[in-house]
Amino acid sequence: MEIYRAVEHFDEPLHLESGRILSEFDLAYECYGKLNENKSNAIVVCHALTGSAHAAGIYEGDRKAGWWDGVIGDGKIIDTTKYFVICVNILGSSFGSTNPLSIEPSTKKEYRLRFPVLVISDVVRAQMRLFDRLGIKEAYAVVGGSLGGMQALCFAIEFPNFAKRVIMLATTYATKAWAIAFNKIAIEGIVNDPNFKGGYYNKDDIEANGLTGMALGRMAGHISFLSPATMDKKFGRKYVETDGLYELLGRFEVDRYMEYNGNNFPKRFDPLSYLYVVKMMNNFDCTRHYGSLNEALMLTRARLTFISFSGDILFPPNLMLEMYEALVKIGQGHRGSYICVDSDYGHDAFLVEIDKIEKHIKKALDE
């Protein structure tokens, strides 16, 4: 599989939904496979909240492959011998695209808290600038899960002629109170940590030592990404062998797992970027400019595939079922399909249980 990554600079203003303007911006992206002569085989893959443009393959020195390596590659579900796949790091994220730690042109200093609040629509409009520059006028498909699914839905509604197929997994048409509540824990943990210093922390210190408040928030997030059944299957009531059962701070294996994931996360994901991307997720509501879900979906033209997971507690299956039912209600059910995958893994099933989604994605791409 051929892999290409780059950062594209746009020396032109991006007008944001908030009324603010990014006078210039960068987008980091990664590509797999080859674009055919008429540029009709492009598949846009949208990443989730803490993802990046590195969706597949592995680079020398890396310990892990891209976050959807089981799906993207030669001979895989999204076959890079057939399709040209592109994944763009969203604006606001800390993996190469313009974000709160980027230099603000007017001040020559890092944006920090002067960075504008972004919404999913802003992110999608920026990506369309990139695709236009690359000569991709129409995508064969747009695919995304969770926050990536929100982007995919925005492509379908706001750029209805761009993609022939839009495949959404484990997502929603509007972020509900349950998900916002989980995010609140992380937000409060970050902003109230003394080492956050009101957003003007030392980057090197955070990268080396992490941020306790962010680690605690990430632990809460991990609970929402999994399910009670998965927790039991992974850990049960196993106790850490080196800890005493009657030590006050002795740990179960699930405690150690939460510590590991929570404490390592702030060392690889910038706290300010996390706040901005979480705000983006919380603000998402595809209906707010159209009056209702029905009216929003009436603008779409692509074939829409909704894939939910029975054990997802962050974005429960009923949210995606509502989208499909709305499509049926407006007389467009013939270009949509809804699948609820039987899975007790939890929200992250779309990243992990590849065998359960393979046939559904393949069918959606072939139709």
N, C-alpha and C positions, 0 to 999 in steps of 0.2 A: 504493500500500500504506500503510495506516495503521500508525504506529509509536507505541507508548506505553511509557515506562519509568518505574519508580518504585522506591522502597525501602520495604519493609514492616517495621515494628518489632514484635517479639513480646516483650511484657513478661510472659513466662511461662518456666518452666524447661524446658530440653531435656536429658533424661538421656542421657548418652552411653554407648557400649558399654564404654569404659574404666572406667566407674564415676564419672567426673567429671560435673559439671553446668554447663551454660551457663545462668546465671540469667535472661538475656535475650539476644536476638540480632536482627540485621537480615538481611534477604535482599533483594538488588537483583535486579530482573527486568525483562525487556523483552517486549512483546507485539506481535503483528502480526495484522492482520485483526480480525474481529468475532466475539465469542462469540454463538452463536445463542440463541434464546429458552429452549430447554430445556438449554442448556450441554452439548451432546453432541458438539460439533465441535472440541474442544480437542486439540491435538497438543503434547506436551511434548518439547522438543528439549534434550538434555543436552550440555554442552560438554566439551571435552577438557582436559588438564592445564593448559595456559596460556591457555585460552579465557576467555570472559566471557559475560555475558548479551547482549552486542551481537552477535547472530547474523546479522542481515540489515539491509539498508538503509544509508543514509549520512547523517550529520548535517552540518550546515553547518560548514565549517572542518576537517572530517576529510579525511584523504588516502585512507583506505581504507574500503571498505564492511565490513559485518559478516562474520565469519569463514566463514559458510555462505551468503553472499548468492546464490551460484549455484543454490542449492537452494530457498531460501525466498523467496516473493514472489508477486505477482499473476501468475497464469498459469504459474508455475514448478512444479517437481516437488511441493513442498509448497505448494499453491496457497492463498494467503491471501485469495482471493475466496471460497473454499470452507471453509477451516479457520481456526480461531483458534489461533495458535502462541504458545507461551510458553517462554522460556528463562530459567532462574534461575542467577545467579552462585552457585557453591557456597560453603558455609561454608569459611572458611580462605583463600579467594582474595582478592586485593587489589583487586578491582574493585567495591567497594561493599557486599559482605556482611561480616558480622563475621569478623575475621581477627586475626592476632597483633598488629597495630598499633592495633586498636580499644581503647577505654577499658574496663578491667575495672571493673564497678560497685562492687565492694567496696573497691578501692584508689584509684579515680579516676585511675589511671595506665594506660599502655598495657600490654597483656598481655605482649608480647614472649615470653620463654621460659616464662612461666606459662600460656600458652595451652594448652588440652588437645589431645592427639593425637586426631584425628578419623579415622573410617573411612567408607567409602562408605555404609554403612547409616545413619550419623548424618546425612549429607548428604541422603539420600533422605527420611528421617523429617522433617527440617526442611522440605523442599520440600512434603511432604504437608500440613504445617500451613498453608503458604501456599495450596495449592490448596483446602483446606477453607474457608479464609477467603474465597476468591474464589468459592466455591460450585461448584467443579468437583469433583464426586463421582466422575466416571468420565471417563477420557480416551479419545479415539478411538484414539490411538496414543502411544507413547513411542519416541523415536528418539535414538540416540547413537552416537558413534564413539570408540574408544580409551577414555580414562577416562569419557567419556560413555556408552560401551557398557556399562561396568561398572555405572554408575548404572541404565541401562535394565534390565540383568539383575536388579539388586536390586529394582527396582519389580516385575518379573515374579514374583520369588520371595517377597518379603516383603509385597507388597500385591497379591496375585493377582487381586483383583476390580477393581482400579483401571483398568487399560488393556486394551482389546480386542486390540490389536496391539502387539508390542514388536519393534523393528527395531534390530539391533546390527551395527555395522560395525567391522572392524579392532580387535577386542578379545579378551578372554580371560575365562575363568571364574576364573582365579587367576594372579597375576603370577609369572612363572617367573624362575629365576636369571639368565638372559641379560639381561632387562630391569632387574632389580635391580642387576646389575653396572654397567650404563650409568648408572643413577641414582647409584650410589656415587661415581662420578667427580665429579658435580656437588655432592653432599653434602660430600665431602672438600674440594673446591675452596672452597666457601663457608665452612665452619666454620674452615678453616685460613688464610683470608685475614686478615691483621692488621687490615684496615679493617672486618671484620665485628664486631670488638670483643665477641665472645661474645654477639652478638645485640643489643647496645645501641649500634649504629652510628647515625650522624647520617643521618636519612632524606633530607634535602636534598642532602647530599654524594653519597649513592648515586644519587639521581635525576639529579644533574648529571654525575657522573664514572663511574658504574657501579661494578662490583666485579670485579676481575680473576679471582678464583677462580670466581665464578659464570659469567663469560664463558667460561672454559675448559670448565666443565661443560656449558654450553649447546652448545659446539662438539661435544663428544662426543655430546650428544643428537641434534644434527642428523645425525650419521653414522647413527644408528639410525633416523631418520625417513625417510631416503632409501635408495637401493639402489646397488650398484656400477654398474649399467647407467645409472641416472639421473645419477650423478656424471659418468660418461664422456660422456653425451649433452649435459649442461649445460656441462661445462668441458673435457673431454678433457685434453690436455697444454698448453693455452694458457697463455702466460706473460704477466704484467702488463707492458704495453708500456713503462711508465716505469721498470721495474726491470731491472737488469742480470742476465743469465743467470749470470754468474760472481760476482755479489755473494753473500756468505754468507747474508744474510737476504733475498735477492731472492725474489719470490713468484710462484707459479702463480696462475691465476685462481681455482682452488678455495681457495687460501689466503686470498685477499682476501674471498671469499664467507664463509668461516668466521669471519674477523675481524669482518666487518660484522655478521653475525647474532649472534655471541657478545658483542661489545662493546655493542650496542644493547639487548640483552635485559634486563640488570639495571637499565636506566634506565626501563623500563616495567613490570617485574614485581618486586615486593618479595622480597628474599632469604629472609626468614623465611616468608612465604607459600609460596614455592617449596619450602622444606624440609618444611613441613607437608603440602602437597599431594602431594609425592613420597612422603612416608611413607605417606600415604593409599593411593597407588597400590601401593606395595610390600606393604602389609598385606592387599591385597585377595585374598580367597579365598572364593568364595560357598559352598564346601562345608564350611567349618570348623564350622558349627553343625549340620550335617545328616548328617555321616558320609561322604557320597559325593556326586558330581555327580548320580547317578541320583536319590538321595533329595531333593536340593535341587530338581531340575526337576520332581519329582512334585508339588510344591506349586503349580506354575504353572498358569494357566488361559488365558492369552492365546495368540494365534497368534504364534509366534516365528519371526523371519527372521534368519538368520545370514549376513552378507556379509563374506567375507574377500578378501584380495588376494594373488596369487601371489608378488609381490615383497616382501612385508612381512617384514622380519627381526626387528622388535621383538615382534610378536605373530603368529607364523607361522600359515598357514591351518589346520594340523592342530589348533590349539587350539579353533577354532570348529567344525571338523568333529567333534571329540570331543563338543561340546555337542549337535550335531544327532544324532549316533549314540546318545548317551545318551537323548535324547528318543524315538528309535525303539525303543531297548531296553526302555523302560518302557511301550511300547505307545501312545505319543502322537505318533508320526511324522506323523500326518495333520494336525496343527496346527503343523507346523514345515517350514521349507525352508532349504536350505543352498546358497549360491552362492559359488564361488571366482572372482573377477574376474581375468581374465588381464591382469596389469599388472606392468611392471617398474619402476614409479615408486618403490615403497617404502611405508612405513607411512602417510605423508601422502597417499596416493592418494585416500582418502575425502574429503579437503578440496580436492583439485586436479582429479582426473579425473572431473568431474561427469557427463560424457557416458557414462561406463562404468557409473555406478550409477543413472542416471535411471530406466531401465525396471524395475530391480529394486525400487527404493523405491516407484515408482508401483504396481507389481503388488501389493506387500505392503500398500499402503494401500487398494487397491481390493478385495482379497479379503475 
